[in-house]
Amino acid sequence: MDDVFQYIDEHSSLYIDRLLHLLRKETLAIQRKGIAEGAEYVVGLLEDIGAVPKLIPLGETTYVVTHLDGSHNHTIGFYNHFDTQPPERLEAWNSPPFDPIVHDGILYGRGATDNKGNLVARICAIEAYKNVRGHLPINVIFLHDGEEEIGSPNMPTFLDQYGELVDKADGWVWEGGDKNSDEQLEIYLGVNGMLGIELEVVTSQEDLHGSRSAIVPNAAWKLIWALNSLKDSSERILVENFYEQVNPPDPDEMAILNSLPIDPVSIKRKYQITEFAGGQSLAKALERQYLYPYLNISGMVSGYQGDGMKCILPHSAKCKLEFFLAPDQDPEKVFSHVSNHFKDHGFDDIVLNPYTTMPPSRTKPTAGFAQLAMELANEIYENGTVVYPIMPGFNPMGLFTKRFGVPAISLGVGNANSRIHQPNENVRVEDFLLGIKFIAALLERLGQSPQSWK
């Protein structure tokens, strides 16, 4: 790969310039701002490397799908997104978020890591390999999403209508990842699923004087009692049949978990906490984080929140729940279990509005696709790798692995201080270029290996 790596080094200024240009595009899905323009720029990047991308408007977003032929029957898919989080707080940025700069070898701008840096790196890797070797060793599919940051709500419809454009991929490299503080590349073998539910309870027509609380039910209390029925103090979820689809981890997954270089003291210092959730050990907390489902309350609203006293009885209360799902859990089944739970416990007047559903994904560490990528990463990255069973959070990966039955991993060009979703988001230039080299080398490794990807 020395010839390809040399080509990448010689064209580094071009690759950085491409990223700078894309970072200047304000592509904010949550505001439906700049998505079509961002998609057009991605199309231009792909055309520059000799590809023929398809621009697919759908709903309020736009997808870009691209196929490139290689000399091997295997096909790799790359999923990235070109929308970003809004840049606020603006006053916390050291430079304008959409006027990117390079300072001391670090490129700053909204989307530098999440996810435009990874998007551009992978396109440049394909171009470099093809220009040096004259052909690609395997087939390539690019799928570029314009609304990942708001949960990719149109992705199920896209797959229903255009699934044949992406169903040939034998394995997927997902959007991104980072190096940790020890400069080890983090590789994720999956991602949580998600069920987001808004709960609402209304106990009377309007807010009343607080003195009526002896007679009229208080919506805030009703919601609190309902929430208290969902899990115990050890963080175990108490919804009947909730764990019916949760399979215990196998020895390979436990081995990965037990090898994670995570120190309890440093974790407590990082998050400024005195204990782990549920009062449990770090080992149990990590099992829950990476192998089992868990439940979060992300917000609650009821009654008077201003300064001073206002003696009222709230007539309504709302909250948002986030069930982070483990592999094989079906969000729709979980929603049914939660709905039945409230009815069975006397809370049938609570209205449940699901606002996000996404299936989970996990690729076994023994899958050939994952093993080949992990082996290569340990060769390319000086400090080696750390492998995680899943990436905490959620994204559309599970829609692909579940529907097509193929493996997927996630890794990328970020660093431990890339500050994704925060002011001064950044990517180090050396990591960006090394990410290009890794993807180029991965193409060759996958093309040369007779190993099954599953």
N, C-alpha and C positions, 0 to 999 in steps of 0.2 A: 504493500500500500504506500510505499515511500513516494512513488510518482504522483499519486492522487493527493497525498498530504502536502507535497511541495506545491502542487497546483493551488490548493486551498490557501496556503500561506501567501503565494504570489497574488492571489485575487482577494485578499482579506479586506482591502480598502473598498472594493466593490460590494462585498457582502455587508460590511458595516453601513455603507451608504444606502443599500436597499432597506436595511432595518430602520435607519433614521427616517427615510421617506415614509415608511409605513406607520411609524410612531407619530408622525405629524398629522395623521388622519384621526379625527375624533370619531370613534366608532363606539357609541354608547347604546347598547341594546335596551337598557332600562328606560332611556329617553327616546328610543327609536330615532336616533340621530346618527347619520353618517354611515349606516350599514351598507346601503347600496353602493356608495362611493368606495367604501373599504373593500367590498367584494370586487369592484372593477379594478382596483389597484392590485389585488391578489391575482386576478385574471391576467393582468399585465405582467406580473412577475413570472407566472407560469408560461405565458407565451414567449417571454424572453429566453426561456431555457428550451424552447422548441416543442412545448406541450400544446394541446388543444383542449383547454378547459371548457366545461359546461357551466353556465350561469343559470341557477334555478331559483327564481323568486317563489316564495311560498309564505302565505299569510303576510305578516309584517317583517319578515326577514328574507335573507338571501343565502343560498348555499352555493359553493363552488366545488364541482367534482371533476377530477382529472385522472385519466388513465395514461400510463406510459408502458410500452411493451419492452420486455426483457427476453433474454435467451433461455430462460428456464420456466417451467410450468408454474412454479410457486409464485404467489402474489402477496406482497406486503402492503398493508394499509396504514396510512398516517392520518390520524385525526388531530386537527388543530382548530382553534377559533380566533377570529380577528376582532371580536368585540372585546371591550375592556370594562373594568369598573370605572365609575365616575372618579374624578381626581380629588374631590374634597378630602381633607381640608386644604384649600389652596395656599393659605398663609404658611403652611408647614413645609411646602416644597422649597428647596434651595434654588430651583430653576423651574421655568414654566413646564408643566407636565406634558404639553403637546408641542413643545419646542425642544426636542431632545438634545442633549450635549454629551460629549465624551470628556471626562476629566480624570486624570491619573489612571487611565486604563479601565475606567468604569463608565458604562453608558447609562445615562439616567433618562427616564421618560415613562409615562403611563403605558403599560403593556410590554415593557422591555423584557420581562420574563414571562408574564402571564397575559397573552400567550404568543405575542408577536415575535419575540426572540426565537422561540422554538419553531414557529411557523416558517420564518425566513431561513433558519439554519437547515431545515430539512429540504427545502427547495434547493438551496445552494449545494447541499450534499449530492443530490441527484444530478444536478448540472455538472459538478466537478467530476464525478465518476464517469458520466457519459462522455464528457469532453476529452478525458484522458484515455479511456479505454475504448471509446467508439461505440459502446453499447452498454445496456444495463444487464446485470447478471440475473435479475428476477423482474417480474412485472411489479408495477407500483400503482397504487391508488391513493390519491389525495382527497380527503374530504375536509372542507373548510366551512365552519359553522359561524353564523353571525349572531347567535344569541345564547351562547353557553353560560354567560354570566347571569342570566335570568332563568336558568334551568332548562334551556333548550326545549321549550314547550311544543315547538312544531316538529321535533325530531321523530316522534312516532308516526306522524302523518307523512313526513318525508320518506321514512322507511317503507310505509305501506304503498306509497305511490312510486317511489324511485329506488326501491331496495335492490333491484337488479343492477343498479350502477355500482353498488358497493359489496354485493354478496360474493364476489369472487376472491376476496381477501382471505388468505389462509391464516393470517395473524395480524394483529394491530399493534402499532406503537402509538400510545395515547398522548395526550397533550403535552405533558411536561413533568418536571420535578427539579430537585435541587441537589447540591452537595451539602453535607452537614458541616458542623463546625470543625470537624477533623478532616475536612476536604475529601470525604468519601462520597462517591456518587450514590444517591438513594434511588433504589429501583422498587416500584410498587407492582404487585401481582394482581391488583384488583382495586375495587372502590366500594364503599358502602352504597346500599340502596337508600331511598328516602321516601318517607310518607310525611308530608306536611299537612296538618289539620288546624283550621281555626275553629275554636270552640266559642259559642255565644250562648249566654243564658239571659233571659228577660223575665223578671218576676212581677213587674207592674207596668202601668202605662207610662209613668214618668218618675223622675227623682222626687222623693218626698222629704219632709222634715225628719231628721234622725230620730226624733222621739217616737216615730211610728214603727221603729224596728222591733218593738215587742209584739206587734200585730202583723206587719207586712214582711214577707220574706226578703232578705237582703241578697241581691244577685251576686255580690262579691263573695259572701260566705258560701253560697251555693256552688260557685265555681271552685273555690278552695277545697271544699269537701270532695267534689268530683275529682279534682286533680290528685288529692291525697289518696284516692283509691287506686291510682295507676301504678305506683311502685312503692317499695318499702325503703327503709333507711339504708339498706345495703345495695341499693340501686337495681334490685331485681324487679323486673316489670311484672305486674300482677294481673294483667289482662289474660283471661282464660284462653287457652290454645295459642297464645302468642308465640311460644317456642316450638310449636309442632313441626315447623319446617327447618329449624335450626339444627344442623348436624354438628356433632363434636369435631374439633380439629383432629386431623390425622398426625402421626408422628413427625412427618416432614414439616408440617406447618408449625407444630410446637417447637421443633428444632430451630426454625427461623426465628420465632418469637423469643426463645431463650437466648439466642445469639445477639440480640439487639444491644448495642453499646449505650444503654440508657442508665444514667446514675440518678437514684432518687433524690439525692441532695441537690444536684444541679437542676433537676426538674422543678423542685419546690422553689428554688431560688429564681428560676426563670419566670415562673408564673406567680411568684410571691404568695404561695399558699403554705399552710402548716400541715395539711393532711390531704390524702387523695380521696376522690369521691367515694362515698360509701364507707369511709374510715378504713379502707382496705390497704393491703400492701401494694407496692408498685407492680409486682408481678400480676396480681389479680386485676389491677386497673388496666394494665397493658393487654391482658387477655380480653377484657371487655372492649377496649379500644380497637383492637385489631382482629378479633375472632368472633365476637358476639354482638348482638344488637343493644342499643341503649337509647334513652329518651331524654330530650332536652325541652325546656320551656324557653322560648326565645323572646317572649314579650307578654305583658299583661296590662290591661287597661280597665279601670272601673272607678267611678266616683270622682271626688274632688282631689286635685293634685296641686293646687296653688298654695301660696304662702298663707300662714295663719289658719284660722278655724272657719269651717263652713259645715254646719251640722246638717248633713243630708244622708238619706238612705238611697244608695245606688239602685236604680231599677234595671241596669244592665251591666254585664261584665263580659270581657272577651280575653282570649289568650291564643297564642300560637304554639302548637306542639310540633316537634321534629323527631320522628322515629328514624334513627339511623339503623338501617337493616343489614343483617348478615346474609351471606350467600344462601341462595335457594328460598329466601323469604319473598313472597309475592305481596307487593304493596296493597293490591286490591283485597286480598284475603285478610291482611292485617287490619285494614280499615273496617272490614266487616266484623272482625273480632272486637275492635275498640268500640264500635257502635253497639254491639250486643252487650259488651261489658257495662256501658253506662246504663242501658235499659235494665239489665239484671240487677244493678245496684241502686235503682230508684232515681236515676238521673235522666229519665227519658224526655225531659223537657229541654235538655241541652241540645242545641243545633250544631251539627258537625259539618263543616265545609272543607273538603280536601282541596288544597291549592297546589300541591306538588306531589307527583308520584314518579319514582324512578327505580327500576330493578337493580339489585346489587350485582357485582361481578367479582369472581376470584378465579385466577388461573393457578393450577397446581404448580408448585416449584419443580416438579419432575417433568413438566411439559417441555418437549424439545425446543420450542420457540423461546421459552423463558431461559432454559439452560444455555442455549447458544448466545443469547444476549448477555447473560450474566458472566459467562466465561470471557467473552470479548471485552466487556466493560472492565473486568479485572486486569486485562492486558493493556487497555488504552489509558485507564485512569491510574495515576501513580499511586494514590493512596487506597485504591481498591473500592469496594462497594459495600453498601448495607442494603439488605433486601427486606422488605416489609410485606406481610400477607395482603394488606390493602392500604390504600391511601384514604385516611379519614376525610369524610366529606361525601360529595356525590357529584356525578356527571353522567353523561349518556352511555358510558362504556357498557353497562349491563344490557342496554337495548341491543347491542351488537353481539356480545358474547352469548346471550340467551337465544337470540333469533337465529344466528348463524352457526352456533356451536364451535367457535374458534377461540384461541387464546388471545390475551391482550396484556400488555405491560405498559407502565408509564414511567418515563424518566425524562430529564431535560437539562437545560443550560443554566439553571439558577444556582444561587449560592445561599449560604445560611443567613445572609443578610440582604436578600434580594427585595424584601419588603413588598411582596405582592399584596394588592388591595390597600396599600398604605402610601402615604406621601414618600417621594424620593425612591420609587421603585427603580430597580437597576439590574443590569447584567454585566458581569466582568467580560471584557473583550476576549480574554484568553479562554474563558469558559464557553463563550459563544462559538469561537473557532474550533475548540476541541469537540464541541457538540456536533459541528459539521463533520469533522473527521470521524467521529464515532459512527454516525449514521452511514457515511460512505463505506466504512469498514464492515458495518453490519450487513449491508447489501451483499458484499462479497462473501462474507462468512455464511450467510443463509443460502447463497447460490451454490457454494461449494459443498455444503454438508448434505449427506444422504439421510440425515436423521429426520424422523417425523416431527412436525411442529407441534403436534398435540401431546 
